[in-house]
C-alpha cells in the first residue's frame, strides 16, 4: 500500500510542477505580448498623427492653389490681357461651354 501512495504523490507533484511552470511561462508570454502590442499601438498612433498633419497641410495648399486658379481664370483678366496685346473678341467665333452636374 505504501508503494501506491508514493506513486500517487509523485504524479501529483509532477502535475503541480507542470502547472506552475505552465502558469509562469504563460504569464511571461502574456506580459511580453502586452508590452509589444502597446508599443506597436503607440507607433501606429504617432504615424497616424503625422499622416493627418500632412493631409491637413496638403488641403490648405490645395485650397490656396484653387483660389489662385480662380483668380487667374477670371474672364475680365483674360480680356484685359488680350486687349493689352491688341486682340479683340469676335462674337461670331465665341462658343460657351458650361459644366453639367453629370460630368
PyMOL commands that set and color helices and strands:
alter all, ss='L'
color gray80, all
select helices_A, chain A and resi 2-72+75-84+91-93
alter helices_A, ss='H'
color red, helices_A
deselect
rebuild
show_as cartoon
